[in-house]
Amino acid sequence: MDAMSEHTNELVAKKIALQENFKQHTAVNGFSYEEWINPSAGSFYENYKKDLAEIDNEMAPPLKYQ
């Protein structure tokens, strides 16, 4: 396996773990649409969305137009 595939596999594993953590959090605490839309500083939702965005941006960087 080349380094690129290994890195991609690591990112996929992180994303799956993050999604599992979200699933467990909402199972225990319920889903708050208000917190999802406007998360308070340092909240679970803010951290989840930040971490997910970092992984997604690394897996598929935004297109750059010339």
N, C-alpha and C positions, 0 to 999 in steps of 0.2 A: 504494500500500500504506500502510495507516495505521500509526501508531507501535506499536500493540499487536501487530499481525501481524509487524512487523519485529523486535520484541523476542522474540516467540515463535520466530521463525525463527532468531534468534541462539542462543536456549536449545537448540533442537533441534540446531543445528550443534555446539554445545559438547558435548551429550550423545552425539552420534554420534562425535565426536573422542575423547571419554573412553572410550567403549566400544571403539573401535578400538585405543586405547592398551592397554586391558585385554586385548584379544585378542592383541596383539603380545607383551605381557608374559608371558601364560600360554603362548604358543607357544614362547618362548625358555626360560622358567624353570619351566614346568609350573604346575599349580594346586595350591595348598596349602590343603586344607580346614581344617586347624588354624589357619593364619594368617587365613583368611577368617572363621572363627568368633570368634577372639580375636586380632586383629591387634596386633602390637607397636607401641609409640609411634613415629610417624614412618615406618612401613613403607608400602610401595606400597599394600597392601590398606586400611590405615587412611585414607590420603589419597584413594584411589579411592572408598571408601564415603562419606566426608565430602563430597567434591565432587559425587558422584551425588545424595546426599540434598539438598544445597543446590539443585541444578538442579531436582530433582523437587518440592521444596517451593515453589519459585518458579513452576513450571509449573502445579502443582495444590496450592494451599495447603491445609493441614488444615482440616476443617470446624470451625466454631465454633458450638456449641449455645447457645441462649439459655435 
